[in-house]
Amino acid sequence: MTSTTNVTPSLRTATTVARRTAWLAGALFWTAFAILEGVHHGWLAGTLALLFLILPDLTFLVALDEAPRMAKGQLPPRAVPYYNAMHRALVPLALLVAYACGPFAWPPAFAALCGWLAHISYDRAFGYGLRTKEGFQRD
């Protein structure tokens, strides 16, 4: 395990900027792919891409009744498993690989996966990540 105690603040900042820039490049790629799929395959593909672009954040609604009692920036702990499941990039990536390798061919599903990956990538690019079990942002 690597210790971060010897890492200078400027190196940590440079690493964070590089990581966020890479996530932003991915977000723009997946957004462009989702738009192209929508244009090429019609309104259903475009609608599903847009829906899956916003769907991961709808997990906040799972515990909306608890939100007023939470600290600033805290997600209600009951919503954390849903939020984290919808914000793990490996989930849509695995589904994308299964789609590409399998006999299943429905372009709107591919467009939806592109929208989902765009959402996750934008979140990471802007500094939002997975949550702790208490509902706070992980470092």
Number of C-alpha atoms within 10 A of each C-alpha: 3 5 6 8 6 7 9 10 9 9 10 12 11 12 12 14 13 13 15 19 15 15 21 19 16 18 24 15 16 23 24 15 19 29 19 15 23 23 13 12 15 13 13 17 24 23 17 22 29 21 14 22 22 15 15 19 15 11 20 16 13 15 14 13 9 14 16 9 9 12 11 9 9 16 24 23 19 16 20 23 16 16 23 18 14 23 25 17 16 12 14 20 15 12 14 18 10 12 17 12 10 9 8 10 11 11 18 21 20 23 28 26 26 28 30 31 30 29 25 25 28 21 18 20 22 12 14 15 19 20 20 16 16 13 21 18 15 10 9
